Amino acid sequence: MSKQELLLLDCGVSPFCGRVRIALAEKGVEYESKEENVLGGKSELLLSSNPVYKKVPVLLHNGKPLCESSILVQYIDEAWPSPPLLPTSPYERAQARFWGDFIEKKVFDGGSKIWKSKGEEIEVAKKEFIETLKQLEGTLGDKDFFGGENLGFVDILLIPLTTWFYAYEKFGDFKVEEECPKFSTWVKRCKQRENVVKALPEPEVVYEVVLMLRKMHGFE
């Protein structure tokens, strides 16, 4: 497939775009990326491709737009079946989707509450966030990855979100490694993979973005 047939409307610091970048890299699929200025002015292509949410990522496959990162990862897995990201067993696929849904509902929004809060609210948000990570740590167990021996669907949904953890730690005054050591080991294991490292921004860059967001939204 030529790059021209696959276009990703992208944003470097977006963990949701990171999911798509990792999934495409794991499949060995070439694509063109177009960086969107999501804070300063969204392109007409983005607005017309995702008129409902007006958000990245959007993947245009042969000119047809597809939206929402978790759906995109599943689409990529179906369009390019090898290597598989989801298990073959219907039960295990359902379990992977369950934890994917849990991640969608809990992790990013839960972490964001930390940097959007003040005073005692920070402690409440931090406690809830750590509890979420402990639940994920429990389902990971002693496995290398959430799906077993190989990086899979749940890992790809979760690992990009961890690039925002440094900001959560700074504002919440805690360390994920101290609270959830098994989870931190999993993060390090994922980041040993070239496809993961290349797809993700540095946490310090994300932290600078969070500082800007705090000012924009009046949390300073």
Secondary structure, DSSP 4 states (H G I P E B T S, - for coil): --GGGEEEEE-TT-HHHHHHHHHHHHHT---EEEE-BTTTB--HHHHHHSTTT--S-EEEETTEEEE-HHHHHHHHHHHS-SS-SS-SSHHHHHHHHHHHHHHHHHHHHHHHHHHT--THHHHHHHHHHHHHHHHHHHHHTT-SBTTBSS--HHHHHHGGGGGGHHHHHHHHT--HHHH-HHHHHHHHHHTTSHHHHHHS--HHHHHHHHHHHHHHTT--
